[in-house]
């Protein structure tokens, strides 16, 4: 049986590496906006499986990777489960009001 | 001499046609962010020629069209000059905080 490969470490951009353009681009997608809304509503870490989005698991993983690279979401691996949370404090520090404005949108 | 064709009317989306996703996508570009920052700083209408962006006039026109279609910018034709302004009140009504958060960004 094939040995399970070690998962690559999860890399997150530091505060000074996060750009507003990158954040806007990451948020400008209906699936990723849905993920961000769910993480904001949960106000806690959510495993990928707990996210309700109309796409396959590998597509969720792809979108979470884009959100992580932009500095919107943080990921944490625990055993075989990856937990995701919104970097709300970091985003509020860098771009005060932006995230709340996005979350306030009715559509 | 060729007769100058009448310019097509400038169409703007109504408030209920503006989506957060469309606004985010329109803002997620360095040139368009630059235009929005200048319109916000001017706090008045600016003719296309008054905008300082490192692209050709036709590219500015293209970016302004994207910003208009998303509901971010309003255009007004006066003779041969097109004036542009930020739809700040409309955006603040729909997505309170979003625009200020974007404008607060240092990068």
Backbone of each chain as ProteinMPNN parsed JSONL, in Angstrom:
{"seq_chain_A": "XXXXXXXXXXXXXXXXXXXXXXXXXXXXXXXXXXXXXXXXXXXXXXXXXXXXXXXXXXXXXXXXXXXXXXXXXXXXXXXXXXXXXXXXXXXXXXXXXXXXXXXXXXX", "coords_chain_A": {"N_chain_A": [[0.843, -1.202, 0.0], [0.514, 2.201, -0.788], [2.469, 4.651, 0.77], [1.199, 7.322, 2.705], [1.698, 10.521, 1.491], [3.439, 13.202, 3.072], [1.599, 16.058, 4.002], [1.919, 19.205, 2.364], [3.318, 22.092, 4.011], [1.107, 24.611, 5.31], [1.009, 27.728, 3.928], [0.875, 31.103, 4.79], [0.303, 34.481, 3.815], [2.156, 37.196, 5.237], [1.08, 40.099, 7.105], [2.111, 42.41, 5.836], [2.331, 41.53, 3.3], [-0.082, 41.304, 2.176], [-2.286, 42.491, -0.239], [-4.672, 44.98, -1.292], [-5.699, 44.695, -3.785], [-5.252, 41.984, -4.333], [-6.892, 40.841, -2.379], [-9.411, 41.796, -3.176], [-9.619, 40.565, -5.661], [-9.642, 37.907, -4.883], [-12.044, 37.806, -3.508], [-13.892, 38.31, -5.462], [-15.666, 36.325, -6.588], [-18.306, 34.048, -6.897], [-18.399, 31.529, -5.528], [-16.238, 31.699, -3.752], [-16.983, 33.956, -2.328], [-19.209, 32.902, -1.097], [-18.032, 30.99, 0.589], [-16.564, 32.702, 2.278], [-18.645, 34.147, 3.459], [-19.878, 32.085, 4.913], [-17.844, 31.366, 6.696], [-17.652, 33.75, 8.081], [-20.17, 33.907, 9.262], [-20.127, 31.672, 10.868], [-18.105, 32.278, 12.607], [-15.963, 30.888, 13.619], [-13.502, 28.275, 13.352], [-13.88, 26.24, 10.451], [-14.18, 22.99, 9.169], [-13.293, 21.791, 5.902], [-15.248, 20.074, 4.939], [-17.495, 20.987, 6.219], [-18.344, 23.154, 4.915], [-20.828, 24.55, 2.885], [-21.092, 24.473, -0.326], [-21.8, 24.627, -3.821], [-19.987, 22.898, -5.258], [-17.35, 20.57, -6.23], [-15.269, 18.679, -3.903], [-12.552, 18.99, -4.511], [-12.591, 21.334, -5.911], [-13.443, 23.108, -3.961], [-11.177, 23.013, -2.327], [-9.331, 24.207, -4.056], [-10.412, 26.82, -4.267], [-10.198, 27.607, -1.596], [-7.487, 27.656, -1.352], [-6.815, 29.842, -2.997], [-8.058, 31.873, -1.526], [-6.543, 31.722, 0.798], [-3.954, 32.335, -0.113], [-4.33, 34.977, -0.787], [-4.632, 36.095, 1.639], [-7.02, 36.119, 2.951], [-8.168, 33.967, 4.224], [-7.326, 31.684, 6.822], [-5.643, 28.583, 7.231], [-5.566, 25.459, 8.987], [-4.021, 22.505, 9.756], [-5.124, 19.474, 11.103], [-4.415, 16.398, 11.904], [-6.041, 14.514, 9.519], [-7.729, 16.455, 8.816], [-8.541, 19.664, 7.574], [-8.796, 22.822, 8.895], [-10.52, 25.861, 8.53], [-10.44, 29.407, 8.753], [-11.626, 32.802, 8.925], [-9.549, 35.584, 8.259], [-10.239, 37.826, 9.878], [-9.553, 39.871, 11.753], [-7.031, 40.651, 10.777], [-7.698, 41.572, 8.199], [-9.476, 43.612, 8.85], [-7.739, 45.323, 10.11], [-5.994, 46.085, 8.058], [-7.686, 46.983, 5.953], [-9.962, 48.754, 6.884], [-13.386, 48.241, 7.295], [-13.856, 47.171, 4.785], [-14.367, 44.314, 4.649], [-16.722, 44.075, 6.177], [-18.413, 45.661, 4.618], [-18.573, 44.111, 2.32], [-19.758, 41.824, 3.367], [-22.165, 42.87, 4.134], [-23.569, 43.105, 1.857], [-26.467, 42.413, -0.007], [-26.549, 40.94, -2.244]], "CA_chain_A": [[0.0, 0.0, 0.0], [1.318, 3.426, -0.891], [2.581, 5.432, 2.004], [0.594, 8.639, 2.514], [2.691, 11.596, 1.434], [3.22, 14.266, 4.06], [0.947, 17.222, 3.403], [2.816, 20.363, 2.365], [2.931, 23.045, 5.057], [0.202, 25.662, 4.863], [1.711, 29.008, 3.959], [-0.009, 32.278, 4.81], [1.035, 35.751, 3.671], [2.219, 38.105, 6.381], [0.246, 41.294, 6.938], [2.662, 43.359, 4.862], [2.312, 40.931, 1.963], [-1.479, 41.282, 1.712], [-2.641, 43.692, -0.992], [-6.109, 45.156, -1.46], [-6.04, 44.153, -5.104], [-5.31, 40.529, -4.185], [-8.079, 40.518, -1.579], [-10.585, 42.056, -4.014], [-9.682, 39.528, -6.693], [-10.029, 36.653, -4.232], [-13.452, 37.875, -3.096], [-14.75, 38.547, -6.625], [-16.088, 35.043, -7.154], [-19.477, 33.654, -6.094], [-18.111, 30.406, -4.623], [-15.357, 32.169, -2.668], [-17.794, 34.835, -1.482], [-20.045, 31.995, -0.287], [-17.164, 30.431, 1.637], [-16.251, 33.78, 3.227], [-19.878, 34.428, 4.211], [-20.097, 31.004, 5.88], [-16.828, 31.479, 7.756], [-17.998, 34.928, 8.892], [-21.371, 33.585, 10.042], [-19.761, 30.669, 11.871], [-17.231, 32.954, 13.564], [-15.044, 29.904, 14.199], [-12.906, 27.446, 12.306], [-14.755, 25.247, 9.828], [-13.527, 22.007, 8.311], [-13.737, 21.932, 4.512], [-16.49, 19.311, 4.782], [-18.609, 21.704, 6.843], [-18.718, 24.266, 4.036], [-21.876, 24.188, 1.937], [-20.935, 25.159, -1.608], [-22.24, 23.704, -4.873], [-18.867, 22.47, -6.102], [-16.699, 19.357, -5.721], [-14.308, 18.87, -2.82], [-11.264, 19.492, -5.022], [-12.801, 22.737, -6.289], [-13.424, 23.861, -2.698], [-9.767, 23.094, -1.95], [-8.723, 25.197, -4.952], [-10.874, 28.16, -3.88], [-9.63, 27.924, -0.284], [-6.074, 27.983, -1.583], [-6.787, 31.227, -3.504], [-8.398, 32.751, -0.4], [-5.401, 31.701, 1.72], [-2.839, 33.064, -0.719], [-4.644, 36.413, -0.792], [-4.634, 36.56, 3.022], [-8.398, 36.246, 3.436], [-8.512, 32.814, 5.051], [-6.217, 30.93, 7.418], [-5.897, 27.146, 7.299], [-4.817, 24.751, 10.029], [-4.163, 21.063, 9.556], [-5.125, 18.661, 12.327], [-4.586, 15.035, 11.389], [-6.428, 14.536, 8.109], [-8.731, 17.504, 8.61], [-8.046, 21.038, 7.472], [-9.754, 23.788, 9.429], [-10.388, 27.176, 7.88], [-11.059, 30.533, 9.455], [-11.495, 34.093, 8.267], [-8.535, 36.445, 8.916], [-11.042, 39.039, 10.028], [-8.788, 40.936, 12.426], [-5.988, 41.133, 9.869], [-8.324, 42.346, 7.117], [-10.025, 44.847, 9.437], [-6.599, 46.2, 10.386], [-5.443, 46.599, 6.805], [-8.699, 47.635, 5.113], [-11.11, 48.876, 7.797], [-14.708, 48.397, 6.685], [-13.999, 46.435, 3.523], [-15.017, 43.011, 4.817], [-18.103, 44.302, 6.613], [-19.155, 46.142, 3.457], [-18.822, 42.961, 1.443], [-20.703, 40.918, 4.035], [-23.459, 43.546, 4.24], [-24.231, 43.068, 0.551], [-27.583, 41.477, -0.124], [-26.31, 40.099, -3.427]], "C_chain_A": [[0.882, 1.258, 0.0], [1.312, 4.177, 0.43], [1.971, 6.821, 1.762], [1.676, 9.717, 2.533], [2.38, 12.641, 2.494], [2.586, 15.465, 3.365], [1.915, 18.404, 3.411], [2.372, 21.346, 3.45], [2.01, 24.122, 4.48], [0.907, 27.004, 5.016], [0.696, 30.151, 3.915], [0.818, 33.546, 4.602], [1.028, 36.536, 4.976], [1.358, 39.334, 6.077], [0.779, 42.218, 5.846], [2.757, 42.776, 3.45], [0.903, 40.931, 1.368], [-1.785, 42.588, 0.985], [-4.155, 43.763, -1.178], [-6.554, 44.568, -2.791], [-6.18, 42.621, -5.037], [-6.556, 40.095, -3.427], [-9.342, 40.698, -2.422], [-10.741, 40.956, -5.061], [-10.138, 38.206, -6.082], [-11.513, 36.645, -3.883], [-14.412, 37.951, -4.286], [-15.153, 37.264, -7.332], [-17.224, 34.516, -6.292], [-19.197, 32.518, -5.11], [-17.263, 30.885, -3.451], [-16.094, 33.137, -1.744], [-18.68, 33.99, -0.563], [-19.253, 31.407, 0.863], [-16.902, 31.485, 2.714], [-17.481, 34.111, 4.077], [-20.121, 33.359, 5.272], [-19.094, 31.065, 7.027], [-17.144, 32.652, 8.669], [-19.184, 34.617, 9.794], [-21.029, 32.611, 11.162], [-18.927, 31.299, 12.977], [-16.344, 31.954, 14.303], [-14.422, 29.136, 13.046], [-13.945, 26.467, 11.75], [-13.911, 24.277, 9.011], [-14.088, 22.161, 6.907], [-15.089, 21.25, 4.318], [-17.708, 20.025, 5.339], [-19.083, 22.872, 5.984], [-19.753, 23.79, 3.024], [-21.728, 25.021, 0.681], [-21.196, 24.158, -2.726], [-21.123, 23.292, -5.82], [-18.221, 21.235, -5.472], [-15.668, 19.715, -4.649], [-12.995, 19.468, -3.345], [-11.397, 20.951, -5.461], [-12.839, 23.621, -5.048], [-11.972, 24.082, -2.263], [-9.044, 24.164, -2.76], [-9.114, 26.62, -4.526], [-10.294, 28.571, -2.525], [-8.16, 28.298, -0.417], [-5.93, 29.424, -2.087], [-7.071, 32.21, -2.364], [-7.238, 32.829, 0.6], [-4.249, 32.528, 1.181], [-3.067, 34.57, -0.71], [-4.65, 36.98, 0.626], [-6.022, 36.688, 3.623], [-8.729, 35.152, 4.45], [-7.232, 32.195, 5.607], [-6.608, 29.462, 7.473], [-5.037, 26.515, 8.369], [-5.081, 23.262, 9.86], [-4.153, 20.366, 10.897], [-5.436, 17.235, 11.899], [-4.933, 15.119, 9.915], [-7.425, 15.661, 7.805], [-8.071, 18.87, 8.526], [-9.152, 21.982, 7.943], [-9.47, 25.16, 8.835], [-11.059, 28.258, 8.715], [-10.776, 31.815, 8.688], [-10.422, 34.905, 9.007], [-9.162, 37.818, 9.131], [-10.257, 40.186, 10.668], [-7.721, 41.524, 11.507], [-6.587, 42.013, 8.777], [-8.875, 43.665, 7.649], [-8.913, 45.846, 9.749], [-6.11, 46.873, 9.106], [-6.443, 47.461, 6.031], [-9.986, 47.828, 5.916], [-12.416, 49.1, 7.048], [-14.923, 47.524, 5.464], [-14.807, 45.148, 3.707], [-16.471, 43.173, 5.26], [-18.976, 44.792, 5.466], [-19.509, 45.015, 2.51], [-19.886, 42.067, 2.061], [-22.096, 41.532, 4.154], [-24.256, 43.431, 2.948], [-25.334, 42.015, 0.526], [-27.374, 40.534, -1.298], [-24.954, 40.44, -4.008]], "O_chain_A": [[1.877, 1.331, 0.721], [0.287, 4.31, 1.098], [2.21, 7.424, 0.716], [2.464, 9.807, 3.474], [1.218, 12.932, 2.781], [2.994, 15.84, 2.266], [2.658, 18.581, 4.377], [1.186, 21.425, 3.77], [2.124, 24.493, 3.312], [1.347, 27.365, 6.108], [-0.224, 30.15, 3.096], [1.912, 33.67, 5.151], [0.043, 36.546, 5.715], [0.966, 39.568, 4.933], [0.017, 42.744, 5.035], [3.209, 43.447, 2.522], [0.718, 40.598, 0.197], [-1.567, 43.669, 1.531], [-4.834, 42.737, -1.217], [-7.647, 44.013, -2.905], [-7.104, 42.046, -5.611], [-7.199, 39.107, -3.783], [-10.238, 39.855, -2.388], [-11.846, 40.477, -5.317], [-10.923, 37.473, -6.684], [-12.165, 35.603, -3.953], [-15.605, 37.687, -4.14], [-14.993, 37.142, -8.546], [-17.117, 34.534, -5.066], [-19.696, 32.536, -3.985], [-17.523, 30.532, -2.301], [-15.869, 33.145, -0.533], [-18.873, 34.325, 0.606], [-19.747, 31.333, 1.988], [-17.004, 31.204, 3.908], [-17.362, 34.33, 5.282], [-20.519, 33.671, 6.394], [-19.448, 30.844, 8.185], [-16.935, 32.577, 9.88], [-19.204, 35.018, 10.957], [-21.567, 32.705, 12.266], [-19.025, 30.907, 14.14], [-16.015, 32.153, 15.472], [-14.79, 29.338, 11.889], [-14.776, 25.939, 12.488], [-13.033, 24.691, 8.254], [-15.222, 22.606, 6.732], [-15.965, 21.771, 3.627], [-18.837, 19.703, 4.971], [-20.096, 23.503, 6.285], [-19.576, 22.754, 2.383], [-22.194, 26.16, 0.632], [-20.859, 22.981, -2.603], [-21.29, 23.331, -7.039], [-18.507, 20.894, -4.325], [-15.256, 20.866, -4.505], [-12.403, 20.339, -2.708], [-10.434, 21.715, -5.392], [-12.335, 24.745, -5.064], [-11.588, 25.187, -1.882], [-8.246, 24.931, -2.222], [-8.265, 27.507, -4.437], [-9.941, 29.733, -2.322], [-7.655, 29.149, 0.314], [-5.031, 30.145, -1.655], [-6.414, 33.245, -2.247], [-6.986, 33.886, 1.179], [-3.641, 33.317, 1.904], [-2.116, 35.348, -0.635], [-4.67, 38.198, 0.808], [-6.19, 37.292, 4.682], [-9.469, 35.378, 5.407], [-6.193, 32.185, 4.947], [-7.765, 29.13, 7.73], [-3.922, 26.965, 8.635], [-6.231, 22.822, 9.825], [-3.288, 20.624, 11.734], [-6.577, 16.907, 11.574], [-4.198, 15.731, 9.14], [-7.899, 15.796, 6.677], [-7.167, 19.192, 9.297], [-10.281, 21.941, 7.455], [-8.316, 25.554, 8.663], [-12.116, 28.038, 9.306], [-9.824, 31.903, 7.913], [-10.39, 34.913, 10.238], [-8.673, 38.83, 8.629], [-10.291, 41.32, 10.191], [-7.528, 42.739, 11.462], [-6.048, 43.074, 8.464], [-8.764, 44.704, 6.998], [-9.112, 47.058, 9.666], [-5.847, 48.075, 9.081], [-6.097, 48.527, 5.522], [-10.983, 47.152, 5.666], [-12.535, 50.038, 6.26], [-16.06, 47.175, 5.143], [-15.8, 44.921, 3.015], [-17.352, 42.473, 4.761], [-20.135, 44.395, 5.346], [-20.612, 44.969, 1.965], [-20.8, 41.607, 1.377], [-23.089, 40.813, 4.262], [-25.47, 43.633, 2.94], [-25.151, 40.884, 0.976], [-27.958, 39.451, -1.341], [-24.547, 39.853, -5.011]]}, "seq_chain_B": "XXXXXXXXXXXXXXXXXXXXXXXXXXXXXXXXXXXXXXXXXXXXXXXXXXXXXXXXXXXXXXXXXXXXXXXXXXXXXXXXXXXXXXXXXXXXXXXXXXXXXXXXXXX", "coords_chain_B": {"N_chain_B": [[-15.324, 65.635, -45.471], [-15.636, 63.316, -42.85], [-18.69, 62.821, -41.183], [-19.187, 63.335, -37.741], [-20.028, 60.585, -35.793], [-22.934, 60.121, -33.779], [-22.473, 59.888, -30.295], [-22.883, 56.887, -28.426], [-25.554, 56.501, -26.015], [-24.812, 56.929, -22.53], [-24.971, 54.278, -20.377], [-26.083, 53.386, -17.18], [-26.045, 51.075, -14.474], [-28.95, 50.466, -12.469], [-29.527, 50.89, -8.911], [-30.481, 48.437, -7.872], [-29.386, 46.699, -9.602], [-26.766, 46.498, -9.205], [-24.137, 44.463, -8.168], [-22.276, 42.988, -5.462], [-20.269, 41.3, -6.177], [-19.728, 42.047, -8.817], [-18.816, 44.66, -8.382], [-16.522, 44.173, -6.817], [-14.993, 42.741, -8.652], [-14.616, 44.688, -10.592], [-13.067, 46.506, -9.187], [-10.773, 45.095, -8.693], [-8.258, 45.586, -10.001], [-5.23, 47.11, -10.916], [-5.069, 49.512, -12.483], [-7.746, 50.365, -12.612], [-8.276, 50.624, -9.901], [-6.571, 52.732, -9.409], [-7.809, 54.784, -10.901], [-10.228, 54.988, -9.485], [-9.275, 55.788, -6.992], [-8.282, 58.321, -7.651], [-10.623, 59.643, -8.467], [-11.978, 59.595, -6.067], [-10.312, 61.138, -4.456], [-10.448, 63.571, -5.769], [-13.086, 64.195, -5.468], [-15.017, 65.191, -7.15], [-16.378, 65.624, -10.477], [-14.329, 64.263, -13.056], [-12.708, 64.843, -16.104], [-11.806, 62.487, -18.659], [-9.253, 63.023, -19.606], [-8.063, 64.216, -17.459], [-7.335, 62.286, -15.761], [-4.685, 60.551, -14.285], [-3.097, 57.987, -15.396], [-1.068, 55.169, -16.227], [-1.599, 54.335, -18.944], [-2.889, 53.991, -22.329], [-5.201, 56.302, -23.95], [-7.399, 54.954, -25.042], [-7.378, 52.669, -23.573], [-7.914, 53.637, -21.035], [-10.535, 54.467, -21.484], [-11.708, 51.975, -21.854], [-11.363, 50.804, -19.303], [-12.853, 52.596, -17.772], [-15.351, 52.081, -18.779], [-15.804, 49.49, -17.827], [-15.859, 50.041, -15.087], [-18.107, 51.667, -15.008], [-20.145, 49.935, -15.9], [-20.201, 48.183, -13.782], [-21.228, 49.747, -11.853], [-19.709, 51.434, -10.365], [-18.686, 53.839, -11.22], [-19.922, 56.926, -12.553], [-20.769, 58.332, -15.685], [-20.79, 61.297, -17.702], [-21.711, 62.971, -20.541], [-20.514, 65.857, -22.12], [-20.661, 67.838, -24.702], [-17.765, 67.178, -26.438], [-16.494, 66.084, -24.393], [-16.106, 63.685, -21.832], [-17.234, 63.348, -18.603], [-16.361, 61.973, -15.463], [-17.445, 60.43, -12.464], [-17.34, 59.228, -9.068], [-19.591, 56.803, -7.855], [-20.234, 57.203, -5.093], [-22.135, 57.606, -3.001], [-24.132, 55.769, -3.756], [-22.7, 53.339, -3.636], [-21.957, 53.349, -0.955], [-24.432, 53.121, 0.211], [-25.289, 50.597, -0.626], [-23.167, 48.841, 0.078], [-22.021, 49.332, 2.833], [-19.073, 50.797, 3.97], [-17.348, 49.341, 2.384], [-16.107, 50.744, 0.16], [-14.632, 52.74, 1.494], [-12.913, 51.118, 2.953], [-11.429, 49.973, 0.904], [-10.234, 52.272, -0.136], [-8.72, 53.023, 2.01], [-6.613, 51.372, 1.968], [-3.117, 50.872, 1.937], [-1.719, 49.687, -0.018]], "CA_chain_B": [[-14.942, 65.236, -44.118], [-16.638, 62.403, -42.288], [-19.551, 63.388, -40.158], [-18.955, 62.655, -36.459], [-21.176, 59.764, -35.394], [-23.453, 60.441, -32.447], [-21.959, 58.975, -29.275], [-23.973, 56.094, -27.832], [-25.889, 57.012, -24.689], [-24.107, 56.272, -21.424], [-25.926, 53.506, -19.586], [-25.624, 53.056, -15.823], [-26.95, 50.155, -13.783], [-29.707, 50.967, -11.323], [-29.033, 50.374, -7.631], [-30.806, 47.014, -7.665], [-28.662, 45.883, -10.585], [-25.357, 46.47, -8.812], [-23.829, 43.336, -7.284], [-20.99, 43.129, -4.78], [-19.282, 40.55, -6.954], [-19.361, 42.89, -9.955], [-18.027, 45.782, -7.872], [-15.212, 43.649, -6.414], [-14.249, 42.403, -9.87], [-14.227, 45.942, -11.25], [-12.03, 47.169, -8.389], [-9.6, 44.23, -8.54], [-7.32, 45.843, -11.1], [-4.447, 48.267, -10.473], [-5.422, 50.736, -13.215], [-9.082, 50.806, -12.198], [-8.136, 51.108, -8.524], [-5.953, 54.057, -9.525], [-8.859, 55.713, -11.346], [-11.174, 55.168, -8.372], [-8.585, 56.595, -5.969], [-8.217, 59.713, -8.117], [-11.974, 60.219, -8.421], [-12.315, 59.779, -4.653], [-9.514, 62.249, -3.945], [-10.927, 64.803, -6.402], [-14.421, 64.442, -4.919], [-15.822, 65.899, -8.151], [-16.259, 65.0, -11.793], [-13.05, 64.447, -13.741], [-12.665, 64.442, -17.506], [-10.871, 61.378, -18.853], [-7.909, 63.571, -19.788], [-7.534, 64.671, -16.173], [-6.926, 61.119, -14.989], [-3.279, 60.196, -14.483], [-2.878, 56.546, -15.355], [-0.003, 54.853, -17.182], [-2.112, 53.558, -20.08], [-3.36, 54.839, -23.435], [-6.535, 56.876, -23.795], [-8.432, 53.957, -25.344], [-7.398, 51.719, -22.453], [-8.643, 54.317, -19.958], [-11.951, 54.382, -21.86], [-12.132, 50.596, -21.599], [-11.459, 50.598, -17.858], [-13.979, 53.392, -17.282], [-16.564, 51.376, -19.179], [-15.97, 48.382, -16.868], [-16.249, 50.643, -13.805], [-19.491, 52.146, -15.168], [-21.048, 48.791, -15.974], [-20.29, 47.572, -12.449], [-21.933, 50.667, -10.956], [-18.746, 52.133, -9.514], [-18.445, 55.188, -11.751], [-20.944, 57.504, -13.435], [-20.212, 59.145, -16.761], [-21.689, 62.312, -18.241], [-21.124, 63.544, -21.756], [-20.806, 67.273, -22.36], [-19.941, 68.105, -25.94], [-16.861, 66.078, -26.775], [-15.809, 65.664, -23.165], [-16.836, 62.818, -20.914], [-16.875, 63.556, -17.201], [-16.542, 60.768, -14.655], [-17.476, 60.63, -11.013], [-17.51, 58.015, -8.288], [-20.957, 56.664, -7.321], [-19.894, 56.949, -3.695], [-23.353, 57.451, -2.196], [-24.788, 54.508, -4.112], [-21.9, 52.222, -3.115], [-22.032, 53.365, 0.512], [-25.765, 52.635, 0.564], [-25.382, 49.153, -0.874], [-22.102, 48.072, 0.744], [-21.427, 50.314, 3.731], [-17.717, 50.543, 4.448], [-16.503, 48.681, 1.375], [-15.275, 51.684, -0.596], [-13.669, 53.347, 2.415], [-11.911, 50.085, 3.263], [-10.549, 49.872, -0.269], [-9.464, 53.513, -0.268], [-7.814, 53.116, 3.161], [-5.489, 50.455, 1.751], [-1.842, 51.507, 1.595], [-1.225, 49.015, -1.239]], "C_chain_B": [[-16.041, 64.356, -43.531], [-17.43, 63.095, -41.186], [-19.293, 62.631, -38.848], [-20.21, 61.874, -36.062], [-21.635, 60.19, -34.006], [-22.913, 59.417, -31.452], [-23.121, 58.167, -28.704], [-24.3, 56.629, -26.439], [-25.128, 56.243, -23.603], [-25.137, 55.569, -20.542], [-25.318, 53.178, -18.221], [-26.571, 52.059, -15.188], [-27.694, 50.865, -12.649], [-29.141, 50.335, -10.043], [-29.275, 48.865, -7.479], [-30.144, 46.105, -8.703], [-27.18, 45.75, -10.219], [-25.112, 45.314, -7.851], [-22.452, 43.528, -6.657], [-19.893, 42.427, -5.57], [-18.794, 41.38, -8.146], [-18.481, 44.054, -9.523], [-16.615, 45.317, -7.501], [-14.365, 43.348, -7.641], [-13.759, 43.668, -10.569], [-13.064, 46.609, -10.511], [-10.718, 46.387, -8.355], [-8.626, 44.377, -9.7], [-6.554, 47.112, -10.761], [-4.813, 49.574, -11.188], [-6.779, 51.255, -12.749], [-9.077, 51.295, -10.758], [-7.543, 52.516, -8.531], [-6.973, 55.111, -9.938], [-9.808, 56.027, -10.19], [-10.548, 56.027, -7.277], [-8.539, 58.067, -6.377], [-9.589, 60.38, -8.076], [-12.389, 60.493, -6.973], [-11.577, 60.989, -4.084], [-10.027, 63.576, -4.499], [-12.278, 65.212, -5.817], [-15.254, 65.322, -5.862], [-15.675, 65.152, -9.47], [-14.871, 65.259, -12.378], [-13.207, 64.023, -15.198], [-11.625, 63.343, -17.658], [-9.434, 61.888, -18.936], [-7.259, 64.008, -18.491], [-7.056, 63.507, -15.306], [-5.481, 60.766, -15.318], [-3.109, 58.692, -14.311], [-1.926, 56.16, -16.483], [-0.484, 53.975, -18.333], [-2.615, 54.52, -21.152], [-4.797, 55.301, -23.181], [-7.615, 55.814, -24.04], [-8.511, 52.914, -24.226], [-8.113, 52.339, -21.249], [-10.143, 54.201, -20.232], [-12.501, 52.998, -21.542], [-12.329, 50.357, -20.099], [-12.636, 51.386, -17.266], [-15.309, 52.715, -17.628], [-16.845, 50.216, -18.214], [-16.445, 48.928, -15.523], [-17.704, 51.133, -13.869], [-20.474, 50.985, -15.151], [-21.233, 48.122, -14.608], [-21.027, 48.473, -11.466], [-21.008, 51.476, -10.068], [-18.606, 53.596, -9.92], [-19.631, 55.634, -12.607], [-20.25, 58.364, -14.477], [-21.249, 60.13, -17.263], [-20.995, 62.968, -19.429], [-21.502, 65.013, -21.863], [-19.985, 67.682, -23.573], [-19.045, 66.924, -26.258], [-16.145, 65.544, -25.531], [-16.698, 64.748, -22.325], [-16.311, 63.042, -19.504], [-17.227, 62.311, -16.392], [-16.574, 61.114, -13.178], [-17.733, 59.292, -10.338], [-18.958, 57.956, -7.78], [-20.854, 56.322, -5.827], [-21.149, 56.731, -2.831], [-24.052, 56.124, -2.478], [-24.03, 53.319, -3.523], [-21.977, 52.156, -1.595], [-23.395, 52.86, 0.992], [-25.829, 51.119, 0.461], [-24.407, 48.353, -0.022], [-21.368, 48.969, 1.726], [-20.027, 49.911, 4.203], [-16.793, 50.019, 3.37], [-15.545, 49.67, 0.698], [-14.233, 52.345, 0.304], [-12.55, 52.359, 2.766], [-10.907, 49.957, 2.126], [-9.647, 51.098, -0.356], [-8.446, 53.658, 0.869], [-6.553, 52.288, 2.924], [-4.247, 51.219, 1.327], [-1.284, 50.9, 0.315], [-2.258, 47.97, -1.672]], "O_chain_B": [[-17.229, 64.629, -43.701], [-16.889, 63.849, -40.378], [-19.194, 61.404, -38.858], [-21.308, 62.428, -36.002], [-20.824, 60.573, -33.162], [-22.897, 58.22, -31.735], [-24.216, 58.697, -28.518], [-23.42, 57.154, -25.756], [-24.842, 55.055, -23.752], [-26.061, 56.199, -20.028], [-24.17, 52.742, -18.134], [-27.786, 52.18, -15.346], [-27.15, 51.737, -11.971], [-28.377, 49.372, -10.097], [-28.405, 48.122, -7.025], [-30.325, 44.888, -8.678], [-26.44, 44.989, -10.842], [-25.797, 45.193, -6.835], [-21.572, 44.154, -7.248], [-18.752, 42.885, -5.629], [-17.601, 41.411, -8.446], [-17.518, 44.399, -10.207], [-15.632, 45.982, -7.828], [-13.174, 43.656, -7.677], [-12.637, 43.717, -11.072], [-12.185, 47.205, -11.133], [-9.671, 46.944, -8.028], [-8.221, 43.385, -10.306], [-7.164, 48.102, -10.356], [-4.859, 50.63, -10.557], [-6.94, 52.453, -12.517], [-9.772, 52.252, -10.418], [-7.959, 53.381, -7.76], [-6.994, 56.209, -9.383], [-10.148, 57.186, -9.949], [-11.212, 56.89, -6.703], [-8.735, 58.953, -5.546], [-9.705, 61.545, -7.696], [-13.059, 61.485, -6.685], [-12.148, 61.771, -3.323], [-10.042, 64.585, -3.794], [-12.582, 66.397, -5.685], [-16.095, 66.1, -5.412], [-14.937, 64.171, -9.562], [-14.31, 66.342, -12.212], [-13.774, 62.969, -15.487], [-10.674, 63.27, -16.881], [-8.514, 61.266, -18.406], [-6.038, 64.156, -18.425], [-6.452, 63.712, -14.254], [-5.101, 60.692, -16.487], [-2.99, 58.198, -13.189], [-1.967, 56.747, -17.564], [0.158, 52.977, -18.66], [-2.749, 55.719, -20.907], [-5.502, 54.768, -22.325], [-8.623, 55.776, -23.333], [-9.572, 52.348, -23.966], [-8.833, 51.648, -20.528], [-10.925, 53.879, -19.337], [-13.612, 52.86, -21.028], [-13.333, 49.782, -19.679], [-13.328, 50.9, -16.371], [-16.267, 52.775, -16.857], [-17.993, 49.99, -17.832], [-17.328, 48.349, -14.892], [-18.441, 51.021, -12.89], [-21.504, 51.038, -14.478], [-22.293, 47.566, -14.319], [-21.409, 48.035, -10.381], [-21.458, 52.13, -9.127], [-18.431, 54.475, -9.076], [-20.258, 54.827, -13.293], [-19.265, 59.041, -14.184], [-22.446, 59.841, -17.254], [-19.866, 63.448, -19.335], [-22.67, 65.374, -21.714], [-18.769, 67.852, -23.485], [-19.516, 65.79, -26.339], [-15.296, 64.659, -25.624], [-17.887, 65.01, -22.138], [-15.112, 62.941, -19.244], [-18.261, 61.682, -16.615], [-15.831, 61.974, -12.705], [-18.264, 58.359, -10.94], [-19.488, 58.968, -7.321], [-21.332, 55.281, -5.377], [-21.212, 55.794, -2.036], [-24.505, 55.442, -1.559], [-24.639, 52.399, -2.977], [-22.05, 51.076, -1.01], [-23.496, 52.247, 2.055], [-26.354, 50.444, 1.347], [-24.766, 47.316, 0.534], [-20.217, 49.335, 1.487], [-19.829, 48.831, 4.758], [-15.581, 50.23, 3.433], [-14.332, 49.457, 0.671], [-13.075, 52.489, -0.09], [-11.383, 52.739, 2.86], [-9.701, 49.848, 2.349], [-8.449, 50.983, -0.615], [-7.43, 54.336, 0.712], [-5.543, 52.481, 3.602], [-4.308, 52.1, 0.469], [-0.469, 51.524, -0.364], [-2.059, 47.282, -2.673]]}, "name": "protein", "num_of_chains": 2, "seq": "XXXXXXXXXXXXXXXXXXXXXXXXXXXXXXXXXXXXXXXXXXXXXXXXXXXXXXXXXXXXXXXXXXXXXXXXXXXXXXXXXXXXXXXXXXXXXXXXXXXXXXXXXXXXXXXXXXXXXXXXXXXXXXXXXXXXXXXXXXXXXXXXXXXXXXXXXXXXXXXXXXXXXXXXXXXXXXXXXXXXXXXXXXXXXXXXXXXXXXXXXXXXXXXXXXXXXX"}
